[in-house]
Amino acid sequence: MRRTRTVLAAAAAVVLAAASAGAQAASAGAPAVPASFREEFLLQFDASASKFEALAAAMPAEKYGWSPGPGVMSVARVYAHVARYNYGYPSQNMGVAAPAGVGLDTLERMTDRAQVLALLKSSAEYVRQATRRMTDEQLARPTELYGRTTPQWSVLLQLVAHMNEHLGQSIAYARMNGIVPPWSQ
């Protein structure tokens, strides 16, 4: 019991010291971006993007129009929706220009499997490149996201959370159509 208390006290001291150091750095004008945020974000993003691309590739072309019911997004629309927001969050909330020719308002209309697969890949590469190019100062700048002011790095957290929400949806769609996610086989 005494050892447990000692370990808990030591852990609390480390957390408090880290929080204090972060507060001091922020008040000294240093960017308020968590240490190694970019690398951790890209690690999480890459894991999700690779699963999305693998699942989209495993889904047969004839299933891209499938939907679980009236008024519910089709397979193709879910994939294109994710790609749209991969372009949309950085371009609309972080000031990172989307590539020429990318029309956010039309992406979700794509239904062709090859086009949707290419769109998923290009949107993921756009996120990777944009994230690598952003400075810590830019990531720390405030922006508006869903009616609240937040640092730009928080937009990237929303991006990966959004992707993972729809990855779960896409896994359910795949399994309903007898497709086992490639990483589960």
C-alpha positions as CSV (number, residue, x, y, z in Angstrom):
1,M,0.0,0.0,0.0
2,R,2.8,2.4,0.9
3,R,4.6,1.6,-2.4
4,T,1.4,2.3,-4.3
5,R,1.1,5.7,-2.6
6,T,4.7,6.5,-3.4
7,V,4.2,5.6,-7.1
8,L,1.0,7.6,-7.3
9,A,2.7,10.6,-5.6
10,A,5.6,10.4,-8.0
11,A,3.3,10.2,-11.0
12,A,1.3,13.2,-9.8
13,A,4.5,15.2,-9.3
14,V,5.6,14.4,-12.9
15,V,2.2,15.5,-14.3
16,L,2.2,18.7,-12.3
17,A,5.8,19.5,-13.4
18,A,4.8,18.9,-17.0
19,A,1.7,21.1,-16.7
20,S,3.7,23.8,-15.0
21,A,6.4,23.7,-17.7
22,G,3.7,23.9,-20.4
23,A,2.1,26.9,-18.7
24,Q,5.4,28.7,-18.4
25,A,6.2,28.1,-22.0
26,A,2.8,29.4,-23.1
27,S,3.1,32.5,-21.0
28,A,6.6,33.1,-22.3
29,G,5.2,33.3,-25.8
30,A,6.3,29.9,-26.9
31,P,3.9,28.0,-29.2
32,A,1.2,26.1,-27.2
33,V,1.6,22.9,-29.2
34,P,2.0,19.7,-27.3
35,A,5.5,18.2,-27.7
36,S,5.8,15.9,-30.6
37,F,2.1,16.6,-31.5
38,R,2.9,16.5,-35.3
39,E,4.5,13.1,-35.1
40,E,1.8,11.6,-32.9
41,F,-1.0,13.0,-35.1
42,L,0.6,11.7,-38.2
43,L,1.1,8.3,-36.6
44,Q,-2.6,8.1,-35.7
45,F,-3.8,9.6,-39.0
46,D,-1.6,7.2,-41.0
47,A,-3.1,4.2,-39.1
48,S,-6.6,5.3,-39.8
49,A,-6.0,6.4,-43.4
50,S,-4.3,3.1,-44.3
51,K,-7.3,1.2,-42.9
52,F,-9.8,3.4,-44.8
53,E,-7.9,2.9,-48.0
54,A,-7.6,-0.9,-47.5
55,L,-11.3,-1.2,-46.7
56,A,-12.3,0.9,-49.7
57,A,-10.1,-1.3,-51.9
58,A,-11.6,-4.5,-50.4
59,M,-15.1,-3.3,-51.1
60,P,-16.3,-4.5,-54.5
61,A,-17.3,-1.8,-57.0
62,E,-20.9,-3.1,-57.2
63,K,-21.2,-2.4,-53.4
64,Y,-20.2,1.3,-53.7
65,G,-23.9,2.2,-54.2
66,W,-25.1,0.1,-51.3
67,S,-26.7,1.9,-48.3
68,P,-28.2,0.3,-45.2
69,G,-31.5,2.2,-45.7
70,P,-33.3,5.1,-47.2
71,G,-31.7,8.5,-46.4
72,V,-28.4,6.9,-45.2
73,M,-25.1,7.5,-46.9
74,S,-24.0,4.9,-49.5
75,V,-20.6,3.3,-49.3
76,A,-19.1,5.6,-51.9
77,R,-20.5,8.7,-50.2
78,V,-19.0,7.8,-46.8
79,Y,-15.6,7.4,-48.4
80,A,-15.9,10.6,-50.4
81,H,-17.3,12.4,-47.3
82,V,-14.1,11.5,-45.4
83,A,-12.0,12.7,-48.2
84,R,-14.0,15.9,-48.4
85,Y,-13.3,16.6,-44.7
86,N,-9.6,15.7,-45.1
87,Y,-9.5,18.6,-47.5
88,G,-12.0,20.7,-45.7
89,Y,-10.7,21.0,-42.2
90,P,-7.2,22.3,-43.1
91,S,-8.5,24.5,-46.0
92,Q,-11.5,26.0,-44.2
93,N,-10.3,26.1,-40.6
94,M,-6.5,26.4,-40.9
95,G,-5.9,28.5,-44.0
96,V,-4.1,25.7,-45.9
97,A,-5.2,25.9,-49.6
98,A,-6.8,22.8,-51.0
99,P,-5.2,21.7,-54.3
100,A,-6.4,23.3,-57.5
101,G,-9.4,21.5,-58.9
102,V,-10.7,20.2,-55.6
103,G,-14.3,21.3,-55.3
104,L,-15.4,20.5,-51.7
105,D,-19.1,20.8,-52.7
106,T,-18.9,18.1,-55.4
107,L,-16.7,15.5,-53.8
108,E,-19.5,13.6,-52.1
109,R,-21.2,13.0,-55.5
110,M,-18.4,10.7,-56.7
111,T,-19.6,7.1,-57.0
112,D,-16.9,5.4,-59.2
113,R,-14.8,3.1,-57.2
114,A,-11.5,4.0,-58.9
115,Q,-12.2,7.7,-58.5
116,V,-13.2,7.3,-54.8
117,L,-10.1,5.3,-54.1
118,A,-7.9,7.9,-55.7
119,L,-9.7,10.6,-53.8
120,L,-9.1,9.0,-50.5
121,K,-5.4,8.6,-51.2
122,S,-4.9,12.1,-52.5
123,S,-6.8,13.7,-49.6
124,A,-4.7,11.7,-47.1
125,E,-1.5,12.8,-48.8
126,Y,-2.8,16.4,-48.7
127,V,-3.3,16.1,-44.9
128,R,0.2,14.6,-44.4
129,Q,1.9,17.3,-46.5
130,A,-0.1,20.2,-45.0
131,T,0.7,18.9,-41.4
132,R,4.4,18.6,-42.1
133,R,4.5,22.1,-43.6
134,M,2.7,23.9,-40.8
135,T,4.9,25.6,-38.2
136,D,4.3,25.2,-34.5
137,E,3.3,28.9,-34.5
138,Q,0.6,28.2,-37.1
139,L,-0.6,25.1,-35.2
140,A,-0.9,27.3,-32.1
141,R,-2.9,30.1,-33.7
142,P,-6.6,30.3,-32.8
143,T,-9.3,29.4,-35.3
144,E,-13.0,28.8,-35.3
145,L,-14.2,25.2,-35.3
146,Y,-17.9,24.5,-34.9
147,G,-18.6,27.8,-33.2
148,R,-15.8,27.9,-30.7
149,T,-12.3,29.2,-30.7
150,T,-9.6,26.6,-30.6
151,P,-5.9,26.2,-31.5
152,Q,-5.4,25.0,-35.1
153,W,-3.8,21.8,-33.8
154,S,-7.2,20.9,-32.3
155,V,-8.7,21.0,-35.8
156,L,-6.3,18.1,-36.7
157,L,-7.6,16.1,-33.7
158,Q,-11.1,16.7,-35.0
159,L,-10.0,15.5,-38.4
160,V,-8.8,12.2,-37.1
161,A,-11.8,11.8,-34.8
162,H,-14.1,12.4,-37.8
163,M,-12.2,9.9,-39.9
164,N,-12.4,7.2,-37.1
165,E,-16.1,7.8,-36.7
166,H,-16.7,7.0,-40.3
167,L,-14.1,4.2,-40.3
168,G,-16.3,2.4,-37.7
169,Q,-19.4,3.1,-39.9
170,S,-17.5,1.7,-43.0
171,I,-16.5,-1.4,-41.1
172,A,-20.1,-2.1,-40.3
173,Y,-21.1,-1.5,-43.9
174,A,-18.4,-3.9,-45.1
175,R,-19.4,-6.6,-42.6
176,M,-23.1,-6.2,-43.6
177,N,-21.9,-7.0,-47.1
178,G,-19.8,-10.0,-46.1
179,I,-16.5,-8.1,-46.4
180,V,-13.9,-8.8,-43.7
181,P,-11.7,-5.8,-43.0
182,P,-8.2,-6.7,-44.4
183,W,-6.4,-6.1,-41.2
184,S,-8.8,-8.5,-39.3
185,Q,-8.1,-11.5,-41.6
